Amino acid sequence: MDDRQGVRDTYEHIAEHFATTREYPWPEVESFCADRTVETALDLGCGNGRHVELLAGHADHVLGLDISRELLTIAADRVPAADLIEGDASRLPLADDSIDLAVYVATLHHLPSRALRRASLDELARVLDGSALVSAWSTAHDRFEADTDAEDGFDTEIDWTLPGGETVPRFYHIYAPAEFDADLEASALSVERSWISSGNCYAVVEAE
């Protein structure tokens, strides 16, 4: 399955309401960025720019990439000094070794095939010349009654409810922790550590 256009259309539709619910950086991202100062940082799957804003305090030059033009418009209002790019996480329009620090959170699980998810990890490795934080929803999340010891996760749709009651299904791949580790291991990234927090898989990675 390769429905990247469907994922884009979903976020174009819900962007305004979605952005109002994403005000603050995740604590895990704040902890990752603490005590780091770099020249160029990237938020891959930047949404409304909440982590772009955080990265701006740790880098001279900040980039944000997202598939949704509507979310990028919102992010531009929030972080006017950032360079924001409409693009695909599996085909990054960035030069090799051009990023010193990256966050790739709550986006990998929206890519609608394992081949695309692995391609995006390889693309992160290609552009990265430093460290990155990667996260994805996990079978360890409380909302799923899933076997956290399974080798593979599963695809699902999770509804977003707009004001007025309209529900919009969003594609997710829910990672089994072992599968998350396997995809990282199969990529051109080197894993410093991986763990589970608040129902998400996390890893700190570097390019090999």
Number of C-alpha atoms within 10 A of each C-alpha: 9 12 13 17 9 13 19 17 15 17 20 17 15 17 20 16 14 18 17 10 9 14 12 11 14 14 9 15 18 13 10 17 21 12 8 13 16 16 13 20 27 30 26 28 27 27 28 29 31 19 27 31 22 19 30 19 15 19 19 13 17 26 22 29 24 24 23 24 20 20 24 24 16 18 24 17 12 15 20 11 14 21 14 23 19 17 17 18 23 18 13 18 14 14 10 14 14 16 25 19 26 30 25 23 24 18 19 26 20 22 23 19 16 15 13 19 22 21 18 21 22 21 21 32 24 20 20 26 19 19 24 28 22 24 25 25 27 28 25 22 17 10 9 12 9 16 12 17 13 13 14 16 21 12 13 12 12 11 12 16 14 14 8 6 8 10 13 16 14 15 20 21 22 27 27 25 25 16 17 23 20 14 19 21 13 13 21 20 23 17 19 11 11 18 12 16 14 12 15 21 26 24 21 19 23 21 20 13
